[in-house]
Amino acid sequence: MEQLKIGIVGAGGIATGRHIPTFQQFQEVSVSHIYDIDAEKAKIVATEFGIEYVCDTYEEMLESVDAVIITTPNKFHAPYTIQALNRDVHVMCEKPMALSSEECDAMIGAEERSEGVLHIAYHYRFMKEAIAAKQIIDQGVIGEPLVINVKAMRRRKVPGWGVFTNKEIQGGGSLIDYGCHLLDLAMWLAGDVKPIEVNGTTYNRLSKDNHDIVNEWGNFDASTFEVDDHVTAYVKFDNQASMLFETSWAANIEHDEEFISIAGTKGGINVFDMKYNTASEGLMTTTTIDYVQEKNTFEYLQASNFIRTILHDSVLKVKSVEARNVSKIIEAIYLSSAQNKAIKIQNS
């Protein structure tokens, strides 16, 4: 069988630390091409990982590959994705899907017209805790999900490298970079929920006002810090469920915390603690969930799902319309904070 030719778009840490070594584990594919606007950087990565072709332009890559993995800064997700899909090239695009819901709409439109598939890399769905929790919820153990609590919190870990604090290129900070992962996971676990109203507040004083800041992830210039470092939000969904959400790069807390709890009509579940609570026959019980017996990493499972969808008509675990809902919430949180009011979300 001829191998699936994959091109890597962007030669940064997410490409070298995750996608290239993961996809190189599969015999069905060849990570054959790489492109970066910094040609020397692309050449270094190509040499390190044995990638045969370093492309001078993105267009050159699209002429030669079957699929691309887009690992660029957020601003380029939409145009690069649309360009690939217009050439019937399959796309795995790093999160977030795009900078706006309008860009997401354009990406979905290109996907609908294309023979290529579009996967947005919300990899938390492939974690063993998420897989186990999804099974419990889909079995109806907690009933209908009603109240969702989400925290994606880091203690003094502002990414001090690259363009993470550049609003024009990234679109935001802790919310669009980190919090989006747990937003996506919580909504996926809760089922087919669509956001209808968002009230949010964004902050950046933890980083911008602290020129002597202690930061574990490198140095950054506080005077030019443009993005959010802490965000809170309340989200209403179309099925009367609601979500309390908080995320931060730089919180003054004891330790990092990732937390999702979902309270339903019959019980509740704490995703990362792997426990669920029920009340029946006069008894309240707390049950520890057995881990899914899965030896592969979430990175491997995500890549496998993408490859199987292309080669064997499997179903993508992350659908573009779901990723668009995450982007709608992100967009509404930023707008709500700027206008100091709740924002209604339209769903087609």
Secondary structure, DSSP 8 states (H G I E B T S, - for coil): ---EEEEEE--SHHIIIIIHHHHTT-TTEEEEEEE-SSHHHHHHHHHHHT--EE-SSHHHHHTT-SEEEE-S-GGGHHHHHHHHHTTT-EEEEESSS-SSHHHHHHHHHHHHHSSS-EEEE-GGGGSHHHHHHHHHHHTTTT-SEEEEEEEEE-SS----STTTT-HHHHS-SHIIIIIHHHHHHHHHHH-S--EEEEEEEEE-HHHHT-TT---SS----GGG--S-SEEEEEEEETTS-EEEEEEESS--SSS-EEEEEEEESSEEEETTTTEEEEEETTEEEEEE-------S-HHHHHHHHHHHHHHH----SS-HHHHHHHHHHHHHHHHHHHHTS-EE----
